[in-house]
Amino acid sequence: MRSVILYTLARLVLVAATAAILYLIGLSGLLNLALAFLISGIVSYVVLSRQRDQISVALTSKMRSRRQGTAGDASLAD
């Protein structure tokens, strides 16, 4: 869960930083917001790949443990 929160915070910081830079360049309004999301998405794809991998591993292991727990519960019912 911690990795998900950290990744989300990092994405929000990237969007805010990108929007601030675009605002300083002279863009404002909806165009600024749209470009900030687009540019930060591209940057986060490269910069935050390790965090994305950590989230993937955490979610995969959690799903496996849930499936094994469910399978164990079903075998107890037989």
C-alpha positions as a Markdown table, in Angstrom:
| # | Residue | x | y | z |
|---|---|---|---|---|
| 1 | Met | 0.0 | 0.0 | 0.0 |
| 2 | Arg | 2.9 | 2.3 | 0.8 |
| 3 | Ser | 4.3 | 2.0 | -2.8 |
| 4 | Val | 0.9 | 3.0 | -4.3 |
| 5 | Ile | 0.7 | 6.1 | -2.1 |
| 6 | Leu | 4.3 | 7.1 | -2.9 |
| 7 | Tyr | 3.7 | 6.6 | -6.7 |
| 8 | Thr | 0.5 | 8.6 | -6.6 |
| 9 | Leu | 2.3 | 11.5 | -4.7 |
| 10 | Ala | 5.1 | 11.4 | -7.2 |
| 11 | Arg | 2.7 | 11.6 | -10.1 |
| 12 | Leu | 0.9 | 14.6 | -8.5 |
| 13 | Val | 4.2 | 16.3 | -7.9 |
| 14 | Leu | 5.2 | 15.8 | -11.5 |
| 15 | Val | 1.9 | 17.2 | -12.8 |
| 16 | Ala | 2.1 | 20.2 | -10.4 |
| 17 | Ala | 5.8 | 20.9 | -11.4 |
| 18 | Thr | 5.0 | 20.6 | -15.1 |
| 19 | Ala | 2.0 | 22.9 | -14.8 |
| 20 | Ala | 4.1 | 25.4 | -12.9 |
| 21 | Ile | 6.8 | 25.4 | -15.5 |
| 22 | Leu | 4.3 | 25.8 | -18.3 |
| 23 | Tyr | 2.7 | 28.7 | -16.4 |
| 24 | Leu | 6.0 | 30.4 | -16.2 |
| 25 | Ile | 6.5 | 29.9 | -19.9 |
| 26 | Gly | 3.2 | 31.7 | -20.4 |
| 27 | Leu | 0.5 | 29.0 | -20.8 |
| 28 | Ser | -2.6 | 29.1 | -18.6 |
| 29 | Gly | -6.0 | 27.6 | -18.3 |
| 30 | Leu | -7.1 | 24.3 | -19.8 |
| 31 | Leu | -4.2 | 24.2 | -22.3 |
| 32 | Asn | -1.7 | 24.3 | -19.4 |
| 33 | Leu | -3.5 | 21.5 | -17.6 |
| 34 | Ala | -3.8 | 19.3 | -20.6 |
| 35 | Leu | -0.2 | 19.7 | -21.6 |
| 36 | Ala | 0.9 | 19.3 | -17.9 |
| 37 | Phe | -0.9 | 15.9 | -17.8 |
| 38 | Leu | 0.5 | 14.8 | -21.2 |
| 39 | Ile | 4.1 | 15.9 | -20.5 |
| 40 | Ser | 4.1 | 14.5 | -16.9 |
| 41 | Gly | 2.7 | 11.2 | -18.1 |
| 42 | Ile | 5.6 | 10.8 | -20.5 |
| 43 | Val | 8.1 | 11.9 | -17.9 |
| 44 | Ser | 6.7 | 9.5 | -15.3 |
| 45 | Tyr | 6.8 | 6.6 | -17.7 |
| 46 | Val | 10.6 | 6.9 | -17.7 |
| 47 | Val | 11.3 | 8.4 | -14.3 |
| 48 | Leu | 8.8 | 6.3 | -12.2 |
| 49 | Ser | 9.3 | 2.9 | -13.8 |
| 50 | Arg | 10.9 | 1.4 | -10.7 |
| 51 | Gln | 8.0 | 2.5 | -8.5 |
| 52 | Arg | 5.5 | 1.1 | -11.1 |
| 53 | Asp | 7.4 | -2.2 | -10.9 |
| 54 | Gln | 7.2 | -2.2 | -7.1 |
| 55 | Ile | 3.4 | -1.7 | -7.3 |
| 56 | Ser | 3.1 | -4.5 | -9.8 |
| 57 | Val | 5.0 | -6.9 | -7.6 |
| 58 | Ala | 3.0 | -5.9 | -4.5 |
| 59 | Leu | -0.3 | -6.3 | -6.2 |
| 60 | Thr | 0.6 | -9.6 | -7.8 |
| 61 | Ser | 1.7 | -11.1 | -4.5 |
| 62 | Lys | -1.4 | -9.8 | -2.8 |
| 63 | Met | -3.7 | -11.4 | -5.4 |
| 64 | Arg | -1.8 | -14.7 | -5.2 |
| 65 | Ser | -2.2 | -14.8 | -1.4 |
| 66 | Arg | -5.9 | -14.0 | -1.7 |
| 67 | Arg | -6.4 | -16.8 | -4.3 |
| 68 | Gln | -4.5 | -19.3 | -2.2 |
| 69 | Gly | -6.6 | -18.3 | 0.8 |
| 70 | Thr | -9.8 | -18.7 | -1.1 |
| 71 | Ala | -8.6 | -22.1 | -2.5 |
| 72 | Gly | -7.7 | -23.1 | 1.1 |
| 73 | Asp | -11.2 | -22.1 | 2.4 |
| 74 | Ala | -12.9 | -24.1 | -0.4 |
| 75 | Ser | -10.9 | -27.2 | 0.4 |
| 76 | Leu | -11.9 | -26.9 | 4.1 |
| 77 | Ala | -15.6 | -26.9 | 3.1 |
| 78 | Asp | -15.3 | -30.2 | 1.3 |
